[in-house]
Amino acid sequence: MAEKISELVKKEILRLIAIPGIEVNDIPDQVNAKFSTNLDTEKVMDILSDEYLKHNLDLGRRLCCRF
């Protein structure tokens, strides 16, 4: 990513994605209103994919689908 995103904004994105009923398309509007940033859906998806690859979030899926 060319633009650096603060850790506080990343935490807010991860908090919002964990809330049931919030769509990925709604996250940039909420984050932009709260932090006065200029995020779009593509940047949010980049952040989420980076976190997914960094922390191997597929582990929980493998464990629950095993049984």
C-alpha positions as CSV (number, residue, x, y, z in Angstrom):
1,M,0.0,0.0,0.0
2,A,1.4,3.4,-0.9
3,E,-0.4,5.2,1.8
4,K,0.3,4.3,5.5
5,I,-2.8,3.6,7.6
6,S,-2.5,4.2,11.3
7,E,-2.9,1.2,13.7
8,L,-6.0,2.9,15.3
9,V,-7.8,3.0,11.9
10,K,-6.8,-0.7,11.3
11,K,-8.2,-1.7,14.7
12,E,-11.4,0.1,14.0
13,I,-11.8,-1.6,10.6
14,L,-11.2,-5.0,12.3
15,R,-13.7,-4.1,15.0
16,L,-16.3,-3.1,12.5
17,I,-15.8,-6.2,10.3
18,A,-16.4,-8.4,13.4
19,I,-19.9,-6.8,14.0
20,P,-22.7,-8.9,12.4
21,G,-24.7,-7.0,9.9
22,I,-22.1,-4.5,8.8
23,E,-21.1,-4.9,5.2
24,V,-17.6,-4.3,3.9
25,N,-19.0,-1.5,1.7
26,D,-20.3,0.4,4.8
27,I,-16.9,0.3,6.6
28,P,-15.2,3.2,4.7
29,D,-18.1,5.5,5.3
30,Q,-18.0,4.9,9.1
31,V,-14.2,5.1,9.3
32,N,-14.0,8.2,7.2
33,A,-16.6,9.9,9.4
34,K,-14.9,9.0,12.6
35,F,-11.2,9.6,11.7
36,S,-11.5,12.1,8.8
37,T,-9.6,9.8,6.5
38,N,-10.1,9.1,2.8
39,L,-10.5,5.3,2.6
40,D,-12.3,3.5,-0.1
41,T,-13.6,-0.1,-0.2
42,E,-10.4,-1.3,-2.1
43,K,-8.1,0.0,0.6
44,V,-10.3,-1.7,3.3
45,M,-10.1,-4.9,1.4
46,D,-6.3,-4.6,1.1
47,I,-6.0,-4.1,4.9
48,L,-8.3,-7.1,5.6
49,S,-6.3,-9.3,3.2
50,D,-3.0,-8.3,4.7
51,E,-4.3,-9.1,8.2
52,Y,-5.7,-12.4,6.9
53,L,-2.3,-13.4,5.4
54,K,-0.4,-12.1,8.4
55,H,-2.3,-14.0,11.1
56,N,-3.5,-17.1,9.1
57,L,-7.1,-16.5,10.0
58,D,-8.1,-19.7,8.1
59,L,-7.0,-21.8,11.2
60,G,-10.4,-21.4,12.9
61,R,-12.2,-22.4,9.7
62,R,-10.1,-25.6,9.4
63,L,-10.7,-26.5,13.0
64,C,-14.5,-26.1,12.9
65,C,-15.0,-27.8,9.5
66,R,-13.0,-30.8,10.5
67,F,-15.9,-32.2,12.6
